[in-house]
Amino acid sequence: MRNAPYLLLNTPDIELWPGGLLRARSNHDARLLARASHVLRRKRDGRYLAVQLRGGLMPLVTRLPEEPGVEPALALLDARLSQPARMPPPSGPLPLDGLQQRLDRLGLDASAYAAQTGLPLVAEPACLQLAGFDRYRRPLWLTRGAARAWQRLHAAAAIDGIALDAISGYRSHAYQLGIFERKLARGLDVAAILTVNAAPGYSEHHGGNALDIGTPGEPPAEESFERTPAFAWLQRRAGELGFHLSYPRDNPHGIVYEPWHWCFRG
């Protein structure tokens, strides 16, 4: 099984992670995660809900059956465990249910925001593939096509003497909302945050085809990346490998210039 690609199975509320990739938060968690074939992880806050062990499912929270979205997540897990070799991974996008409730928490209307920015809604994929690890040794999840394209891009840059690293890849709608909530807690207002982060549901990161790219020694997601040999190389070569700069200067979406943000479009 480990010769097959690691897959993240996605549901609207819960992610099913393959064992061996998540960081432990205690010695008890470390022992369980080391033995788990899968981990159920709550999307809105990253809480570990249960682990699938050889002897069965072990809940890590009280009243697991009452967790929102746990039934479809467990059904997906049961299907994967019953026919792991023959069952193809889920495909297609997840439904956009609950998106307006997230925007309501920020005082945003979906139709008005889309009209103002020209940004399309971006659904989350039902399945993502491990594309390696980012600068911080976190798993980097992308769609299958984007994962392969990133690996080719990374290798081509290395051949030319350019070191690229990933800063971040796929982000869920719930994670995007968390970015806003953390910045609001620091005193920023929604209008200011929207110049740097797209509203939940409208970030290219949701689709699993976009990633933020950096180079060693350079701070992440800063305009200074524009002055590096890595950025000059991306300008020359990224297009032929399917990647495009999403937010150039004076883009029509109201997003600040992001020389680090590239999206795979094939």
Salt bridges, closest charged atoms under 4 A:
GLU15 OE1 - ARG41 NH1 3.15
ASP29 OD1 - HIS28 ND1 3.98
ASP45 OD2 - ARG42 NH1 2.78
GLU66 OE1 - ARG63 NE 3.55
GLU67 OE2 - ARG42 NH2 2.64
GLU124 OE1 - LYS43 NZ 2.45
GLU124 OE2 - HIS173 ND1 3.72
ASP134 OD2 - ARG138 NE 2.64
ASP160 OD2 - ARG237 NH1 2.90
ASP165 OD2 - ARG135 NE 2.96
GLU181 OE2 - ARG105 NH2 2.51
GLU204 OE1 - HIS261 NE2 2.83
GLU204 OE2 - ARG265 NH2 3.16
ASP212 OD1 - HIS205 NE2 3.24
ASP212 OD1 - HIS261 ND1 3.22
GLU223 OE2 - ARG249 NH2 3.36
GLU226 OE2 - ARG249 NH2 2.96
GLU240 OE2 - ARG237 NE 2.93
GLU258 OE1 - HIS261 ND1 3.75
